[in-house]
Amino acid sequence: MRIGQFSDSFMPIIDGVGRVVYNTALQIGKAGHESYVIAPYGKTGYRGNLGFDVITYAGAPVPTSPQYKLGAPILDPYYHIRINDTQFDILHAHSPFAAGQEALRLAKQRNVPLVATFHSKYYDDFYSVTQSEVLSSLGVRFVVDFFERCDYVWTVSNSSADTLRSYGYKGEITVVENGTDADSSAADSAGARELLSLPDVPLLLYVGQIHAKKNLRKVVEASAMLHKRNVEHRLVLCGQGPDRDELEALCASLSISDTTIFTGHISDYAVLLGLYEMASVFMFPSTYDTAGLVVKEAASMGTPSVVVRGSGAAELICDGSNGFLCDNSAESICSAAEAALKDPVATRSVGETAKRTLQRTWADAAGETLGRYALILDEHPYHSDNAPSGSRTDSP
């Protein structure tokens, strides 16, 4: 099979969606298929060892998050030269925006099936930018229209499927869970400790965007409460985003600047794994995320997570067995973290259960994906090599 993954976020900044795309493309290539990623251009350095091909198009930095690019494939003549010389059997979109619209264009032009995965709570994204319910609802209508035009719609969790249905999508949805390949043998804990000058005390770790939608203010407030209760720890916030200055100011106002570490983006995966491995507890209070890939990554390193009840990340968590559930308040987050820090033996046992119950390799996830691709191609009479351009039939 010749398979294209279309994403608005990719290297060198790999967020949750970017990691899904990267690892899926990698495993597809390892399985012997032609694997492509189509995404906005980024300064990735040498790409010859990726195991898949990358076709990029021009893009401009997002004003509020310059690590991301607003792509414009239709305006890039060099992109069109490359894409016109590339054959596909199936296309897979991971965004309804520029990348997804380009996937729609190619699917229609070439008569190939299009799969789309719903990853995010787009209403929340729109509202955080516009502060308008009307504009956010219009944005969601655009998103639903995109998924209604795709042949197959997947989500990464039952929670994300419920979110898409709440937006008004009424079609069939298939849940295909993400994987993770975090490997303790590759973790560089010593390097992480030296790089960040970490003392030998319990660590509360967060990995992801430094953004208000991730509920990080409550984690910072919970850390301050823990210090008032004389629970020794360091809070490590790993990532970058538009709200770092605001959170640093909050730390200063709560007198915890010297015990809170903002690492910025960590590109060395071994160091990141080392942080996961060293952490006593992984803090993920987000009610925005539809799955919480980082929770699985932490679990793969034997580190349990504190997550909010009813959130997407809580879908696979059994409280006290493979993780810790809390209410959506700083006080409850603090209490859950305090209980975990005060009984490290029990917490480590919870982490081992998390590793056993939450870990799914990317090879397994990609195996399921490839199996579904094969079934899709069996169901569709058209093919990129022999179907005339513009003759695409409606999906069943």
Secondary structure, 3 states (H helix, E strand, C coil): CEEEEECCCCCCCCCHHHHHHHHHHHHHHHCCCEEEEEEECCCCCCCCCCCCEEEEECEEECCCCCCCEEECHHHCHHHHHHHHCCCCCEEEECCCCHHHHHHHHHHHHHCCCEEEEECCCHHHHHHHHHCCHHHHHHHHHHHHHHHHCCCEEEECCHHHHHHHHHCCCCCCCEECCCCCCCCHHHCCHHHHHHHHCCCCCCEEEEECCCCHHHCHHHHHHHHHHHHHCCCCCEEEEEECCCCHHHHHHHHHHCCCHHHEEEEECCCCHHHHHHHHHHCCEEEECCCCCCCCHHHHHHHHCCCCEEEECCCHHHHHCCECCCEEEECCCHHHHHHHHHHHHHCHHHHHHHHHHHHHHHCCCHHHHHHHHHHHHHHHHHHCCCCCCCCCCCCCCCCC
